[in-house]
Amino acid sequence: MTKKEQNPLVGSWDLVSFEIHRKNGKTHLPFGKNARGLLIFTASGRVTANLSQNGRMEIKSGDMMDATHEEMATSFRGYISYFGTYEYFANSQTVMHHVTGSLFPNWIGDTLKRNVKLDGNRLELITEPTLYGSEEITAVVVWEKIS
């Protein structure tokens, strides 16, 4: 994409759905029907993505540094968050997220490829096959542009 072309990803996006597609053809909603999320692409090439299971268990002590192992595990499993830079390739309909910080530390320093489908104010990002819950899956995340 040349600098003259407008980048259709730039802006803020609300989560519509987060689906896991298994090899056996079954679809799963890992964060339920009411998952929440925010995705932001800036014109300067920054990205941040946050997906959250709605109604996550609160930390009983009220102190995030005093959570039990169970509370931490439950909280971690119900949230995906990362930030970094990105490159959008209009010709191949892909976006590369270069992760500089993440709740999942294994992504730090990695590049996450997403296949892009744009339809008006709807953006569908599709992962490459990835390990999730001890199986290889493809995630399909649908967003709606809010600004």
C-alpha atoms as a printed R data frame, in Angstrom:
    type eleno elety resid chain resno       x       y      z
1   ATOM     1    CA   MET     A     1   0.000   0.000  0.000
2   ATOM     2    CA   THR     A     2   1.407   3.378 -0.923
3   ATOM     3    CA   LYS     A     3   1.248   6.399  1.333
4   ATOM     4    CA   LYS     A     4  -1.203   8.007 -1.117
5   ATOM     5    CA   GLU     A     5  -3.768   5.272 -0.510
6   ATOM     6    CA   GLN     A     6  -6.007   5.646  2.528
7   ATOM     7    CA   ASN     A     7  -5.634   2.827  5.043
8   ATOM     8    CA   PRO     A     8  -9.143   1.435  5.733
9   ATOM     9    CA   LEU     A     9  -8.004  -0.148  9.013
10  ATOM    10    CA   VAL     A    10  -7.231   3.169 10.723
11  ATOM    11    CA   GLY     A    11  -9.695   3.867 13.510
12  ATOM    12    CA   SER     A    12 -11.360   2.216 16.491
13  ATOM    13    CA   TRP     A    13 -13.290  -1.026 16.214
14  ATOM    14    CA   ASP     A    14 -15.785  -2.697 18.611
15  ATOM    15    CA   LEU     A    15 -15.872  -6.475 18.902
16  ATOM    16    CA   VAL     A    16 -18.849  -8.137 17.212
17  ATOM    17    CA   SER     A    17 -17.818 -11.777 17.621
18  ATOM    18    CA   PHE     A    18 -14.875 -14.009 18.511
19  ATOM    19    CA   GLU     A    19 -15.104 -17.545 17.142
20  ATOM    20    CA   ILE     A    20 -12.761 -20.511 17.256
21  ATOM    21    CA   HIS     A    21 -12.947 -22.836 14.244
22  ATOM    22    CA   ARG     A    22 -11.710 -26.332 14.991
23  ATOM    23    CA   LYS     A    23 -10.283 -28.799 12.474
24  ATOM    24    CA   ASN     A    24 -13.341 -31.045 12.981
25  ATOM    25    CA   GLY     A    25 -15.555 -28.261 11.587
26  ATOM    26    CA   LYS     A    26 -17.064 -27.239 14.929
27  ATOM    27    CA   THR     A    27 -17.241 -23.592 15.987
28  ATOM    28    CA   HIS     A    28 -16.805 -22.432 19.564
29  ATOM    29    CA   LEU     A    29 -17.303 -19.035 21.246
30  ATOM    30    CA   PRO     A    30 -14.462 -19.085 23.822
31  ATOM    31    CA   PHE     A    31 -15.582 -15.860 25.512
32  ATOM    32    CA   GLY     A    32 -19.321 -16.463 25.047
33  ATOM    33    CA   LYS     A    33 -21.917 -14.543 23.052
34  ATOM    34    CA   ASN     A    34 -21.374 -11.310 24.993
35  ATOM    35    CA   ALA     A    35 -17.615 -10.980 24.599
36  ATOM    36    CA   ARG     A    36 -16.294  -7.438 24.544
37  ATOM    37    CA   GLY     A    37 -13.338  -5.933 22.777
38  ATOM    38    CA   LEU     A    38 -11.627  -2.931 21.301
39  ATOM    39    CA   LEU     A    39  -9.173  -2.816 18.410
40  ATOM    40    CA   ILE     A    40  -7.340   0.373 17.453
41  ATOM    41    CA   PHE     A    41  -5.203   0.992 14.383
42  ATOM    42    CA   THR     A    42  -3.491   4.384 14.195
43  ATOM    43    CA   ALA     A    43  -2.375   6.192 11.041
44  ATOM    44    CA   SER     A    44   1.181   6.134 12.431
45  ATOM    45    CA   GLY     A    45   1.251   2.315 12.389
46  ATOM    46    CA   ARG     A    46   0.338   1.370 15.962
47  ATOM    47    CA   VAL     A    47  -2.120  -1.345 16.963
48  ATOM    48    CA   THR     A    48  -3.692  -2.459 20.217
49  ATOM    49    CA   ALA     A    49  -6.159  -5.316 20.590
50  ATOM    50    CA   ASN     A    50  -8.204  -6.262 23.656
51  ATOM    51    CA   LEU     A    51 -10.788  -9.041 23.878
52  ATOM    52    CA   SER     A    52 -12.566  -9.899 27.105
53  ATOM    53    CA   GLN     A    53 -14.993 -12.464 28.360
54  ATOM    54    CA   ASN     A    54 -17.960 -10.580 29.805
55  ATOM    55    CA   GLY     A    55 -18.653 -11.203 33.504
56  ATOM    56    CA   ARG     A    56 -15.167 -12.365 34.488
57  ATOM    57    CA   MET     A    57 -14.739 -13.327 38.139
58  ATOM    58    CA   GLU     A    58 -13.574 -10.460 40.336
59  ATOM    59    CA   ILE     A    59 -10.512 -10.755 42.574
60  ATOM    60    CA   LYS     A    60 -12.015 -11.228 46.068
61  ATOM    61    CA   SER     A    61  -9.319  -9.251 47.885
62  ATOM    62    CA   GLY     A    62  -9.737  -6.280 45.537
63  ATOM    63    CA   ASP     A    63  -5.936  -6.220 45.134
64  ATOM    64    CA   MET     A    64  -4.682  -7.393 41.730
65  ATOM    65    CA   MET     A    65  -1.341  -8.356 43.272
66  ATOM    66    CA   ASP     A    66  -3.065 -10.507 45.907
67  ATOM    67    CA   ALA     A    67  -5.122 -12.740 43.616
68  ATOM    68    CA   THR     A    68  -5.242 -16.474 44.234
69  ATOM    69    CA   HIS     A    69  -3.800 -18.821 41.616
70  ATOM    70    CA   GLU     A    70  -7.337 -19.779 40.600
71  ATOM    71    CA   GLU     A    71  -8.379 -16.129 40.253
72  ATOM    72    CA   MET     A    72  -5.284 -15.357 38.150
73  ATOM    73    CA   ALA     A    73  -5.805 -18.391 35.917
74  ATOM    74    CA   THR     A    74  -9.487 -17.598 35.361
75  ATOM    75    CA   SER     A    75  -8.725 -13.953 34.651
76  ATOM    76    CA   PHE     A    76  -5.911 -14.834 32.213
77  ATOM    77    CA   ARG     A    77  -8.049 -17.338 30.307
78  ATOM    78    CA   GLY     A    78 -10.805 -14.753 29.812
79  ATOM    79    CA   TYR     A    79  -8.699 -11.981 28.298
80  ATOM    80    CA   ILE     A    80  -6.503 -11.425 25.241
81  ATOM    81    CA   SER     A    81  -4.459  -8.251 25.015
82  ATOM    82    CA   TYR     A    82  -1.502  -7.086 22.977
83  ATOM    83    CA   PHE     A    83  -0.032  -3.971 21.379
84  ATOM    84    CA   GLY     A    84   2.665  -3.036 18.921
85  ATOM    85    CA   THR     A    85   3.012  -1.901 15.333
86  ATOM    86    CA   TYR     A    86   1.346  -3.158 12.185
87  ATOM    87    CA   GLU     A    87   1.699  -3.316  8.424
88  ATOM    88    CA   TYR     A    88  -1.331  -3.560  6.146
89  ATOM    89    CA   PHE     A    89  -0.974  -5.154  2.729
90  ATOM    90    CA   ALA     A    90  -4.029  -4.291  0.615
91  ATOM    91    CA   ASN     A    91  -2.973  -6.469 -2.335
92  ATOM    92    CA   SER     A    92  -2.840  -9.678 -0.279
93  ATOM    93    CA   GLN     A    93  -5.545  -8.572  2.187
94  ATOM    94    CA   THR     A    94  -3.329  -9.269  5.190
95  ATOM    95    CA   VAL     A    95  -2.184  -7.338  8.216
96  ATOM    96    CA   MET     A    96   0.919  -8.131 10.220
97  ATOM    97    CA   HIS     A    97   0.834  -7.267 13.933
98  ATOM    98    CA   HIS     A    98   4.374  -6.884 15.299
99  ATOM    99    CA   VAL     A    99   3.845  -7.497 19.026
100 ATOM   100    CA   THR     A   100   5.872  -5.449 21.518
101 ATOM   101    CA   GLY     A   101   3.738  -6.176 24.599
102 ATOM   102    CA   SER     A   102   1.165  -8.843 25.426
103 ATOM   103    CA   LEU     A   103  -0.696 -10.526 28.268
104 ATOM   104    CA   PHE     A   104   0.565 -13.750 26.627
105 ATOM   105    CA   PRO     A   105   4.344 -13.239 26.857
106 ATOM   106    CA   ASN     A   106   5.112 -15.775 24.102
107 ATOM   107    CA   TRP     A   107   3.777 -13.294 21.511
108 ATOM   108    CA   ILE     A   108   6.234 -10.542 22.489
109 ATOM   109    CA   GLY     A   109   8.636 -10.062 19.599
110 ATOM   110    CA   ASP     A   110   6.476 -12.171 17.252
111 ATOM   111    CA   THR     A   111   4.555 -11.142 14.165
112 ATOM   112    CA   LEU     A   112   0.919 -12.246 14.080
113 ATOM   113    CA   LYS     A   113  -0.481 -12.564 10.566
114 ATOM   114    CA   ARG     A   114  -4.168 -11.880 10.085
115 ATOM   115    CA   ASN     A   115  -6.121 -12.350  6.872
116 ATOM   116    CA   VAL     A   116  -8.401  -9.361  6.316
117 ATOM   117    CA   LYS     A   117 -11.964  -9.221  5.001
118 ATOM   118    CA   LEU     A   118 -13.497  -5.747  4.837
119 ATOM   119    CA   ASP     A   119 -17.180  -5.138  4.139
120 ATOM   120    CA   GLY     A   120 -18.235  -1.551  4.771
121 ATOM   121    CA   ASN     A   121 -17.795  -0.907  8.513
122 ATOM   122    CA   ARG     A   122 -17.191  -4.609  9.231
123 ATOM   123    CA   LEU     A   123 -13.705  -6.034  9.567
124 ATOM   124    CA   GLU     A   124 -13.031  -9.749  9.834
125 ATOM   125    CA   LEU     A   125  -9.577 -10.836 10.983
126 ATOM   126    CA   ILE     A   126  -8.716 -14.491 10.530
127 ATOM   127    CA   THR     A   127  -5.674 -16.026 12.196
128 ATOM   128    CA   GLU     A   128  -3.284 -18.516 10.741
129 ATOM   129    CA   PRO     A   129  -3.685 -21.962 12.343
130 ATOM   130    CA   THR     A   130  -2.533 -21.563 15.949
131 ATOM   131    CA   LEU     A   131  -2.337 -23.599 19.146
132 ATOM   132    CA   TYR     A   132  -5.218 -22.868 21.535
133 ATOM   133    CA   GLY     A   133  -6.315 -25.194 24.324
134 ATOM   134    CA   SER     A   134  -3.992 -28.005 23.173
135 ATOM   135    CA   GLU     A   135  -5.403 -28.063 19.640
136 ATOM   136    CA   GLU     A   136  -4.712 -26.229 16.408
137 ATOM   137    CA   ILE     A   137  -7.501 -23.792 15.569
138 ATOM   138    CA   THR     A   138  -8.287 -20.785 13.410
139 ATOM   139    CA   ALA     A   139  -9.783 -17.750 15.131
140 ATOM   140    CA   VAL     A   140 -12.245 -15.518 13.317
141 ATOM   141    CA   VAL     A   141 -12.726 -12.139 14.966
142 ATOM   142    CA   VAL     A   142 -15.315  -9.700 13.608
143 ATOM   143    CA   TRP     A   143 -15.139  -5.984 14.403
144 ATOM   144    CA   GLU     A   144 -17.361  -2.988 13.658
145 ATOM   145    CA   LYS     A   145 -15.823   0.427 13.044
146 ATOM   146    CA   ILE     A   146 -16.807   3.068 15.611
147 ATOM   147    CA   SER     A   147 -14.520   5.925 14.488
